[in-house]
């Protein structure tokens, strides 16, 4: 960090921290700094608690990364790739291969100096510098492999293009694909270079072998594997024959986290009934749908009693979906149960219960959503708790996004000693919106037991009843909502003990059996048919039980 520092032609690889794992320009006193990076590569860094846009490989003002290479785009000059083309990243060899996309991809602005890390010339007359700390040596005989695409589902046609330097481009050659089990398949140049359809899921090593006239054969093995993904991967806690890539029920993984490395955007992971002690956070940072076979009543994601504290699930992709699980036992500062991070995701048909956050955690203990692309739908969020001082909501915090058709009940933020941010049930921050939610029987030490509205938040067709404040041994009933200190929230057709917003409803809601946790409405309830029929593109189509609205 620092305000005017510059990093040029460096490789930042394989570093680990809770936040800011890779290349980060942060001024501790003033936030994001004006430092810049030029021609720099940042890959394979780890930062489990970092939810910023470029995490874990870059963090800072996007425009300050000039001709850099990352897995996630910073700006229009970024070389975006999951495969930087290092010689052997696992063994710490970050020199570039002949087929690396980092070759000649830098900008020559005079800052890089004349020599690379190994004191090889950095500049040439006809090409710009490479990205990273090593300049590729163009004087040697070298082979490389370019794949198009790098990954795909079964049935995808892959084209293999040779990169041959120092030899004739028509030198005789063959290709070999070696699958996950070590089975090798040879392809002719004609087959591989015009396109071959792969129908067996797995990760393949690709070997190019050339046979120059009068010389010994030369081979190049692409270090990363070509990935052919199954449309559906399987998990079963009772699996006795797990085998990668877990593409059939008979070869299912026994642990959810084992299977995620074998998925692509668009994959479905089907989880059989059972209780799954995840061992660490399940992170959906791709467009993957993780779904249970028979719903939340039969499938749980849990933290084991003797395991260190961690959140159960993090979603961080627009198309990530968690569907049909009980999520329980999580503990972390933001989203002990579920965190929907900056890139979004959808949680639906889940029961999120008995999760917690501790002291100074201002985020949701059950669910914490910080993304405009975050959706919480048809979930029960209950019996979650905050255990420390100055804590946020015990149930749900929607800093952005939308929550719909959810029951938020019996969450407790009254366990600490003080704190103005305490909310038992739901905290809505602008521009988050809640549709058709029932917020009941939650408790808080301060602020309110039910729903706290921040300026610019919205709620439509929500019921808020039977929430409490507990302070200094005194219990105050009907602490169902708290309006913004300044500004206004947009509240329509909501019901509470005291009327609130436009068309606010009051009176006995006539829940079926609150003592047994049955918050469905009786036929004679004044809340029946009392909602607002909002634009169908906004309104939820089904209720918590899946019935049409």
C-alpha positions as a printed Julia matrix, in Angstrom:
549×3 Matrix{Float64}:
   0.0     0.0     0.0
   0.94    3.64   -0.2
  -0.39    6.5    -2.26
   2.13    6.7    -5.14
   3.91    3.33   -5.26
   4.34    1.55   -8.6
   4.89   -2.16   -9.26
   6.14   -3.1   -12.72
   6.62   -6.51  -14.38
   6.19   -8.61  -11.26
   4.61  -12.02  -10.7
   2.48  -12.28   -7.54
   1.6   -15.95   -7.09
   0.5   -18.34   -4.36
   0.29  -15.96   -1.4
  -2.2   -16.39    1.45
  -3.9   -13.98    3.84
  -7.36  -13.57    5.34
  -7.88  -10.57    3.03
  -5.72   -9.03    0.3
  -4.04  -12.26   -0.74
  -2.35  -11.06   -3.9
  -1.78   -7.59   -5.38
  -3.45   -4.97   -3.17
  -3.24   -1.2    -3.22
  -4.74   -0.12    0.08
  -3.86    2.95    2.1
  -4.55    2.04    5.73
  -5.6     5.58    6.54
  -7.43    6.68    3.39
  -8.86    3.53    1.81
  -7.92    2.67   -1.79
  -4.66    4.31   -2.83
  -3.46    5.8    -6.13
  -0.62    3.29   -6.46
  -0.5     1.46   -9.79
   0.66   -1.81  -11.32
   2.0    -2.26  -14.85
   2.64   -5.54  -16.73
   2.09   -7.56  -13.54
   0.58  -11.05  -13.15
  -1.32  -12.13  -10.04
  -2.63  -15.71   -9.8
  -3.41  -18.54   -7.36
  -3.46  -16.32   -4.28
  -5.77  -17.14   -1.37
  -7.87  -14.76    0.74
 -10.88  -16.58    2.23
 -12.39  -13.52    3.93
 -11.98  -11.1     1.0
 -15.22  -10.43   -0.92
 -14.0    -7.48   -3.03
 -14.44   -7.56   -6.8
 -10.97   -8.78   -7.71
 -10.36  -11.05   -4.74
  -8.21  -12.92   -4.07
  -5.73  -11.76   -6.72
  -6.17   -7.99   -6.93
  -7.68   -5.24   -4.85
  -7.63   -1.51   -5.48
  -8.86    1.04   -8.0
  -9.49   -0.96  -11.21
  -8.08    1.73  -13.48
  -4.71    1.54  -11.72
  -3.92   -1.96  -13.09
  -2.36   -1.35  -16.52
  -1.82   -4.33  -18.85
  -1.95   -6.74  -15.93
  -3.08  -10.36  -15.99
  -5.68  -11.78  -13.57
  -8.47  -14.38  -13.54
 -10.97  -11.51  -13.06
 -11.07   -8.35  -15.17
  -9.96   -5.05  -13.66
 -10.34   -2.89  -16.8
 -10.15   -3.02  -20.59
  -6.35   -3.54  -20.55
  -6.56   -6.68  -18.38
  -5.46  -10.02  -19.81
  -8.21  -12.2   -18.31
  -7.25  -15.86  -18.06
  -7.36  -18.8   -15.7
  -4.2   -20.09  -17.39
  -1.26  -17.68  -17.34
   1.02  -20.23  -19.0
   3.63  -20.64  -16.27
   6.08  -23.49  -16.85
   5.18  -25.33  -13.63
   3.24  -23.31  -11.09
   3.01  -26.22   -8.63
   6.83  -26.41   -8.48
   7.37  -22.66   -8.34
   8.56  -22.22  -11.94
   6.82  -19.07  -13.14
   8.73  -18.68  -16.39
   6.45  -18.45  -19.4
   5.77  -21.27  -21.81
   5.81  -20.8   -25.58
   2.0   -20.68  -25.65
   1.51  -18.3   -22.72
  -1.04  -15.51  -23.25
   1.26  -13.26  -21.2
   3.84  -13.13  -23.99
   4.1    -9.75  -25.75
   1.02   -8.6   -23.78
   2.64   -5.82  -21.74
   3.02   -2.14  -22.48
   6.41   -0.52  -23.04
   6.1     2.7   -21.06
   9.76    2.84  -20.11
   9.29    1.69  -16.51
  10.2    -1.98  -16.82
  13.96   -1.64  -17.09
  16.18   -3.5   -19.53
  16.47   -6.91  -17.82
  14.05   -9.42  -16.31
  14.49  -11.38  -13.06
  17.05  -13.71  -14.69
  18.8   -10.76  -16.36
  17.47  -11.65  -19.79
  16.74   -8.71  -22.12
  13.31   -7.27  -21.4
  12.82   -5.39  -24.67
  12.98   -6.29  -28.34
  12.66   -4.08  -31.39
   9.45   -5.55  -32.77
   7.35   -6.69  -29.8
   6.2    -5.23  -26.46
   7.43   -6.76  -23.19
   5.81   -9.77  -21.61
   3.66   -9.61  -18.47
   5.3   -10.88  -15.27
   8.83  -11.03  -13.91
  10.23  -13.32  -16.67
  10.66  -12.45  -20.34
  10.24  -15.41  -22.64
  13.49  -16.52  -24.33
  12.68  -16.56  -28.05
  16.11  -17.84  -29.09
  15.55  -21.47  -28.05
  13.67  -24.34  -29.62
  10.37  -24.48  -27.79
   6.98  -26.12  -27.96
   3.63  -25.08  -26.6
  -0.05  -25.94  -26.82
  -3.06  -23.69  -27.26
  -6.5   -25.1   -26.51
  -9.85  -23.77  -27.66
 -11.79  -23.9   -25.48
  -9.88  -24.61  -22.27
 -12.89  -26.35  -20.78
 -16.38  -27.48  -21.67
 -19.07  -30.01  -20.93
 -19.14  -33.52  -22.34
 -19.74  -33.4   -26.09
 -17.7   -30.21  -26.59
 -15.36  -30.1   -29.58
 -11.82  -29.03  -28.65
  -9.22  -27.72  -31.11
  -5.52  -28.22  -30.34
  -3.08  -25.73  -31.86
   0.68  -26.36  -31.71
   3.14  -23.59  -30.88
   6.49  -24.51  -32.47
   9.51  -22.22  -32.33
  12.97  -22.93  -33.75
  11.64  -25.73  -36.0
   9.63  -25.92  -39.18
   5.91  -25.43  -38.55
   5.13  -28.57  -40.56
   7.39  -30.85  -38.51
   5.71  -34.29  -38.04
   3.82  -34.46  -34.76
   1.29  -36.38  -32.69
  -0.92  -35.58  -29.72
  -1.65  -37.59  -26.57
  -4.5   -37.11  -24.13
  -4.11  -38.7   -20.68
  -7.24  -38.82  -18.57
  -7.71  -38.69  -14.79
  -7.16  -42.43  -14.45
  -3.93  -42.37  -16.46
  -5.4   -43.82  -19.65
  -3.64  -42.38  -22.73
  -5.24  -41.8   -26.14
  -3.15  -40.86  -29.18
  -4.47  -38.46  -31.81
  -3.04  -37.57  -35.2
  -2.29  -33.95  -36.0
  -5.24  -33.92  -38.39
  -7.63  -35.15  -35.71
  -6.47  -32.87  -32.93
  -5.91  -29.71  -34.95
  -9.26  -29.78  -36.77
 -11.21  -30.55  -33.61
 -12.1   -33.6   -31.56
 -15.3   -34.15  -29.58
 -14.66  -35.42  -26.05
 -17.44  -37.37  -24.37
 -15.78  -38.73  -21.21
 -15.68  -36.29  -18.26
 -12.39  -35.64  -16.52
  -9.25  -33.54  -16.64
  -6.77  -34.41  -19.38
  -3.05  -33.85  -19.71
  -2.26  -32.77  -23.26
   1.1   -33.8   -24.75
   2.48  -32.54  -28.06
   5.32  -34.65  -29.52
   7.3   -33.52  -32.58
   9.78  -35.6   -34.56
  12.28  -33.36  -36.36
  14.15  -34.99  -39.23
  17.46  -36.41  -38.04
  16.8   -35.5   -34.42
  15.31  -36.94  -31.27
  11.59  -36.54  -30.58
  10.68  -33.53  -28.45
   7.62  -33.37  -26.22
   5.7   -30.67  -24.4
   3.19  -31.5   -21.67
   0.7   -28.77  -20.89
   0.88  -28.36  -17.12
  -2.75  -27.54  -16.51
  -5.36  -30.04  -17.57
  -8.03  -29.7   -20.2
 -11.32  -29.96  -18.31
 -14.28  -31.89  -19.69
 -17.09  -31.51  -17.15
 -20.12  -33.67  -16.55
 -23.44  -31.83  -16.66
 -24.22  -33.23  -13.18
 -21.84  -34.23  -10.41
 -22.91  -36.25   -7.39
 -22.32  -36.21   -3.63
 -23.4   -38.89   -1.17
 -22.17  -38.99    2.42
 -22.57  -42.78    2.34
 -20.48  -43.24   -0.82
 -18.05  -46.15   -0.55
 -16.57  -45.84   -4.04
 -15.86  -42.12   -4.61
 -13.96  -41.52   -7.82
 -13.12  -38.3    -9.62
 -14.81  -36.58  -11.41
 -17.82  -37.86   -9.41
 -19.94  -37.98  -12.55
 -22.28  -40.84  -11.57
 -24.22  -41.71   -8.42
 -22.05  -44.83   -8.07
 -18.83  -42.76   -7.97
 -20.24  -39.88   -5.88
 -17.99  -37.8    -3.65
 -18.55  -38.17    0.08
 -17.9   -34.46    0.79
 -19.43  -31.45   -0.96
 -16.17  -29.53   -1.22
 -14.44  -32.4    -3.02
 -16.68  -32.09   -6.06
 -16.54  -28.33   -6.71
 -13.15  -28.44   -8.48
 -14.8   -30.65  -11.12
 -17.54  -28.18  -12.02
 -17.93  -25.37  -14.54
 -20.37  -22.49  -14.85
 -23.66  -24.22  -15.55
 -22.88  -27.38  -13.58
 -25.37  -29.01  -11.24
 -24.18  -30.76   -8.08
 -26.81  -33.15   -6.71
 -26.46  -34.02   -3.03
 -28.08  -37.15   -1.59
 -29.87  -37.19    1.77
 -27.66  -36.97    4.83
 -25.76  -34.75    7.23
 -22.58  -33.26    5.72
 -19.9   -31.88    8.03
 -18.23  -29.68    5.44
 -14.91  -29.19    7.3
 -14.63  -25.7     5.8
 -16.78  -23.13    4.03
 -18.52  -24.35    0.89
 -17.7   -21.6    -1.61
 -19.76  -21.27   -4.79
 -17.7   -18.76   -6.78
 -18.85  -20.08  -10.16
 -22.25  -20.45  -11.78
 -22.91  -23.77  -10.06
 -26.24  -25.03   -8.68
 -25.8   -27.01   -5.47
 -29.06  -28.81   -4.78
 -30.27  -31.49   -2.42
 -32.07  -34.51   -3.79
 -35.04  -34.4    -1.4
 -34.96  -30.99    0.26
 -33.89  -29.29    3.45
 -35.69  -31.7     5.77
 -33.39  -34.52    4.68
 -30.1   -32.81    3.79
 -27.94  -30.66    6.07
 -24.67  -28.75    5.75
 -23.12  -28.41    9.2
 -20.02  -27.44   11.12
 -18.81  -30.25   13.33
 -18.79  -29.66   17.09
 -14.99  -29.81   17.35
 -14.21  -27.89   14.16
 -12.89  -24.3    14.21
 -15.32  -21.5    13.49
 -16.26  -20.88    9.86
 -19.31  -19.88    7.84
 -21.09  -22.77    6.2
 -21.69  -21.4     2.69
 -20.46  -18.44    0.63
 -21.98  -17.56   -2.74
 -20.03  -15.18   -4.95
 -21.35  -15.52   -8.52
 -24.49  -14.16  -10.18
 -25.54  -17.64  -11.23
 -24.54  -19.53   -8.08
 -27.53  -21.29   -6.48
 -27.93  -23.04   -3.12
 -31.21  -24.96   -3.05
 -32.87  -27.24   -0.53
 -30.53  -27.53    2.48
 -30.61  -27.07    6.21
 -27.59  -24.87    7.0
 -26.6   -25.0    10.65
 -23.79  -24.55   13.14
 -21.87  -21.84   11.27
 -19.94  -19.13   13.1
 -18.18  -16.11   11.57
 -18.47  -12.33   11.61
 -20.49  -12.09    8.39
 -23.07  -14.71    7.53
 -22.4   -17.51    9.97
 -24.87  -19.55    7.96
 -24.78  -18.06    4.45
 -22.86  -15.13    2.98
 -23.91  -13.75   -0.42
 -20.8   -11.83   -1.4
 -20.33   -8.97   -3.84
 -20.86  -10.98   -7.04
 -24.18  -12.36   -5.84
 -26.04  -15.65   -5.87
 -29.4   -17.16   -4.94
 -30.4   -19.08   -1.82
 -33.77  -20.8    -2.02
 -35.83  -23.43   -0.25
 -33.34  -23.61    2.64
 -33.64  -23.69    6.43
 -30.9   -21.56    7.97
 -30.81  -22.17   11.69
 -28.6   -22.14   14.79
 -25.79  -20.1    13.27
 -24.05  -17.26   15.07
 -21.83  -14.2    14.92
 -19.89  -12.67   17.75
 -18.66   -9.37   19.12
 -18.44   -6.35   16.82
 -19.95   -8.26   13.95
 -22.35   -5.82   12.27
 -23.51   -8.34    9.66
 -26.22  -10.99    9.61
 -25.64  -14.11   11.69
 -28.03  -16.31    9.69
 -27.76  -14.7     6.25
 -25.66  -11.75    5.15
 -26.21  -10.36    1.63
 -24.05   -7.53    0.26
 -24.79   -7.9    -3.47
 -27.36   -6.27   -5.74
 -27.43   -9.67   -7.46
 -28.25  -11.5    -4.24
 -31.61  -13.24   -3.77
 -32.97  -15.06   -0.7
 -36.15  -16.94   -1.63
 -38.57  -19.28    0.21
 -36.24  -19.78    3.17
 -36.81  -20.24    6.88
 -34.24  -18.26    8.89
 -34.71  -19.17   12.54
 -32.96  -19.53   15.9
 -29.78  -17.77   14.81
 -28.03  -15.52   17.33
 -25.55  -12.75   17.96
 -23.48  -13.34   21.06
 -21.35  -10.19   21.31
 -21.63   -6.47   21.85
 -22.51   -3.9    19.17
 -23.67   -6.65   16.83
 -25.87   -6.6    13.73
 -28.99   -8.64   12.97
 -29.25  -12.17   14.3
 -31.44  -13.26   11.39
 -30.78  -11.55    8.06
 -28.95   -8.48    6.83
 -29.83   -7.37    3.31
 -27.31   -4.67    2.48
 -28.52   -5.04   -1.1
 -30.51   -7.47   -3.23
 -33.93   -8.93   -2.44
 -35.53  -11.3     0.04
 -38.91  -12.83   -0.71
 -41.37  -15.35    0.74
 -39.19  -15.99    3.79
 -40.05  -16.76    7.4
 -37.68  -14.99    9.81
 -38.44  -16.2    13.32
 -36.98  -16.71   16.78
 -33.62  -15.1    16.04
 -31.91  -13.54   19.06
 -29.71  -10.45   19.14
 -30.31   -9.83   22.85
 -27.36  -11.78   24.19
 -24.77   -8.98   24.35
 -24.67   -5.95   26.63
 -25.07   -2.99   24.3
 -25.08   -1.77   20.71
 -27.32    0.47   18.63
 -27.11   -1.79   15.57
 -28.86   -4.74   17.16
 -31.76   -6.2    15.19
 -33.37   -9.51   15.98
 -34.94  -10.4    12.65
 -34.17   -8.41    9.48
 -32.02   -5.39    8.68
 -32.9    -3.76    5.34
 -30.34   -1.32    3.98
 -30.81    0.71    0.8
 -31.55   -0.37   -1.87
 -32.57   -3.82   -0.59
 -36.19   -4.92   -0.88
 -38.33   -7.45    1.01
 -41.42   -9.04   -0.53
 -43.99  -11.17    1.29
 -41.85  -12.0     4.32
 -43.1   -12.93    7.79
 -40.91  -11.6    10.61
 -42.07  -12.92   13.99
 -40.9   -13.71   17.51
 -37.39  -12.28   17.16
 -35.55  -10.58   20.02
 -33.03   -7.78   20.36
 -31.18   -5.96   23.09
 -31.46   -2.6    21.29
 -32.79   -1.08   18.07
 -35.72   -3.43   17.39
 -36.73   -7.04   17.55
 -38.28   -7.32   14.1
 -37.3    -5.24   11.04
 -35.01   -2.24   10.99
 -35.47   -0.1     7.87
 -32.64    2.08    6.62
 -33.21    5.1     4.37
 -34.13    3.96    0.85
 -34.97    0.34    1.7
 -38.29   -1.16    0.57
 -40.82   -3.65    1.91
 -44.03   -4.9     0.29
 -46.63   -7.33    1.69
 -44.63   -8.18    4.82
 -46.0    -9.19    8.24
 -44.13   -8.1    11.41
 -45.57   -9.35   14.7
 -44.59  -10.54   18.15
 -41.01   -9.26   18.17
 -39.4    -8.12   21.45
 -36.8    -5.91   23.05
 -35.03   -7.29   26.1
 -32.98   -4.77   28.08
 -31.95   -4.59   31.71
 -34.24   -7.48   32.56
 -37.27   -5.77   31.02
 -39.07   -7.28   28.03
 -40.89   -4.86   25.72
 -43.39   -6.44   23.31
 -44.43   -5.25   19.84
 -40.94   -4.06   18.91
 -41.76   -5.01   15.36
 -40.04   -2.33   13.27
 -37.79    0.69   13.45
 -37.89    3.41   10.8
 -34.81    5.35    9.57
 -33.36    8.08   11.78
 -33.42   10.3     8.68
 -34.91    9.96    5.22
 -37.55    7.33    4.56
 -38.15    3.73    3.68
 -40.74    2.72    1.09
 -43.2     0.45    2.89
 -46.42   -0.75    1.25
 -49.21   -3.09    2.37
 -47.28   -4.36    5.37
 -48.84   -5.5     8.65
 -47.76   -4.92   12.24
 -49.24   -4.14   15.65
 -48.93   -0.44   14.75
 -49.75    0.69   11.21
 -46.72    1.56    9.08
 -46.3     2.84    5.51
 -48.88    3.02    2.74
 -51.96    0.82    3.26
 -50.55   -0.48    6.5
 -52.55   -3.22    8.24
 -53.06   -3.79   11.96
 -54.97   -6.16   14.19
 -54.66   -9.82   15.1
 -52.97  -11.55   12.14
 -54.62  -14.84   13.12
 -51.65  -17.12   12.61
 -52.62  -20.79   12.82
 -50.52  -21.86   15.8
 -47.65  -19.56   16.8
 -46.86  -21.66   19.89
 -45.9   -24.52   17.59
 -44.21  -22.34   14.98
 -47.08  -22.47   12.46
 -47.19  -18.96   11.04
 -49.58  -19.68    8.2
 -52.74  -17.52    8.08
 -56.21  -18.66    9.08
 -58.89  -18.16    6.46
 -60.45  -15.28    8.45
 -57.15  -13.39    8.89
 -57.27   -9.71    7.92
 -54.02  -10.28    6.05
 -55.65  -12.61    3.5
 -55.88  -10.88    0.09
 -54.6    -7.67    1.72
 -51.32   -7.46   -0.18
 -50.42   -5.3    -3.11
 -50.35   -6.98   -6.52
 -47.07   -5.48   -7.67
 -45.61   -5.82  -11.14
 -45.22   -9.56  -11.8
 -41.56   -9.14  -12.82
 -40.89   -7.95   -9.28
 -43.3    -9.97   -7.18
 -42.51  -13.54   -6.11
 -44.57  -16.08   -8.06
 -44.83  -18.64   -5.2
 -45.11  -18.52   -1.43
 -42.86  -20.24    1.15
 -44.64  -23.56    0.57
 -44.34  -23.26   -3.22
 -47.99  -22.35   -3.81
 -48.89  -19.74   -6.5
 -49.16  -16.17   -5.27
